[in-house]
């Protein structure tokens, strides 16, 4: 391995990264790719949604279970949060749910 080069201006040791200065007009083009992972934190809103989905699942599961065979309670309790999450993701039902929430609690603070 080659030893680090010293800075030609000040003589400081360590890795030397050459820089270039240019003047004039021109066009700078960069092309490349970058890979990364988006990390979404569990903030208060996401935790609230998870809590609501779990509460709906437990409510439906315990409500259906005693009325039928026990396994229908498990199926209904596991399927209802999934169905509700799918409905949240679809635009028409999301708009209908937003209108229903606005009717119940009023519009957002920003007026939308």
N, C-alpha and C positions, 0 to 999 in steps of 0.2 A: 504494500500500500504506500502511496506517495505521501510524504509529509505535507501538512497544510502550508499554503503559500502565504507569505507576508504581504501586507498591504503596500503597494508601491508608493503611495502618497505619504503615509505616516509611519510605516515600518512596523505596525502592530502585527502580532502573530495571530494565529487562528485561521479558520477557513476564510479565504478571500473569494468573494463573489464579484466578478467584474460587472461593472455597470457601464452603459453607453449612453451618451447624450447626443441628441440630434436636434437640429433646428430646421425649420422650413414647414412647408405644407405637405400633407400626404394623407394616406389612409392606413389605419392600423387594422389588421384583420387577425382574429384569433379563432381557431377551430380546435375543438377537442371534445372530450366526453368526461363526465364526472359521475361517479357512482356514490350513492349514499343511502342512508336509512333515515327516514323521517320518524322521529320519536314524538309521539303525542302524549303529553302528560295526562294523568287522570285528575282533571280539575273539578271544581265543584259541580259544574253543569253535567259533565259526563258521569260523575258518581251519582248524581240525582237521577239521571236517566236509567242507570243500571239498577238503582234501588227501586224505581217505579216498575221496571220490567220484572224484577224478582218478586216484588209485592203482588203484581198481577198474576204471575205464575203460581205463587203460593195460594192466593185467594181462589183462583180457578181450580187448582188441583185439589185443595181441601173442600171446595164446594161441590165438585163433581164426584169425587171419590166415594163419599158416603151414599150417594144416590144410585150408583152403579157398582160394577166390580171395581176393585182397587186399581187395576191396571189402567182403566179409563181415566182415573184421576191423575195418574202419572203421565199418561199421554197428553191429556188436556193441560195439565200444569206445565209440562215441558214445551208444548206446542204454542200455547197462547203468547208467551213473550216473543217467540220467534215470529209469529204472525203479526204481532204489534210492531216489532222492529221492521218488518218488511213494509207494513203500512206507513211507518214513519219515513221510509226511504222513497216511496212512490209520491210523485209530485201532486196528483189530484187528491189523494187522501191526506197528504201533509197540508195542503191548502185548506181542506175541509176541517181538519183538526185545528189549524191555526185560527180559522174563523170561529169555531166553537169555543176555543180558549179566549179569543177576544170578546166574544159575547158574554162569557162568564166573568172574566176579570178585567175587561177593558183593554184598550190598545196599549202598545208599548210606550215607554216613557218618551221615546224620540218622536212619537206621533205616527209611526208607520204601522 
